[in-house]
């Protein structure tokens, strides 16, 4: 057993996993798993820079995570940074801050690397699940980008495209609730990005759609009718196309306050969930998937396994 610590810093959130990894059994036992909405990608699509207040929020979360990592005595730490910090002109400020706090330099990975980690994290547990047909299509809907990866036991083809819930919301949504024309603009961006993804990833070959990250898990929590967010209930739940379509319609027609009143809605996701849910629905439309298998294990778990 190796005690590992993995940090995934995305456009909308930063997450920590401290776990004991046993390569012999394929088991990753959680000791600490947490998420903080820091909105690191605030304004990046428009300005090309990480905002000072976004960096402050992210560094504050890093200090909390450093304490947890030390308390658990993790032997190895890996910090992976994704879409927002790939795009920013001042990403050196981000790198220096993380290095000062955690003692490791963040790896600003490519979209293809991001997809590989996501696939490993999402599918390692599915190996013994005979009723789920291969190949899998793993989709990780993030804040700045969405990763697509198709594979059986290993990733075979991957592509990252710039449609994430934060990026799409900042580009197009101004009204409350979103205006029909704004929703159409979001959908148009998504469709164009799906065309790009299909140049690399054979989306139509997938037999099982596996959905990752907060937009997907929030839609699942709503579909399950949960009174509070329950990771165990959400993990490996299977949400039908009809459920997703109904929830997208409901979210798109609701105000900020109405979405905030949904019991399972994280406060940091209220204003971006419509875009994220639209991405999920468009993927299901494009692939013909009748359901999405929801995984709470994702890129964070893939980073953890890379340390084992």
SULKAFEN-V137865 format. One line per field, one symbol per residue. ss: DSSP state (2 for helix, 1 for strand, 0 for the rest). phi: phi as a letter, one per 20 degrees, with the letter a starting at -180 (. if undefined). Layout:
BEGIN
ss = ???
phi = ???
END
This chain:
BEGIN
ss = 01111111100011111111110000111111111110000002222000022222222222222222222200011111102222200022222222222200001100222222222222222222000000011111100001111110001111111000222222220000000222222222222222222222002220011111022222222220000000222200011122222222222200022222000000222000222222222222222000111100002222222220
phi = .dedcccdddfdcccccdbedcgfdmdcefdbcbccfdlgegmffeemcffgfffffffffffffffffffemfecccddddgfffeefdffffffffffedmcefeeeffffgfffffffedgfegeefedfdfedecdeeedbcdcbdadecfdbbbdceccffgffffcececfgfgffffffffffffffffgffddfgfffdceddcnfffffgfffffmfebfcgffffmfcdfgffffffgffffedegffffefgeefgfdgedfffffffgffffffemfebceededbgffffgffee
END
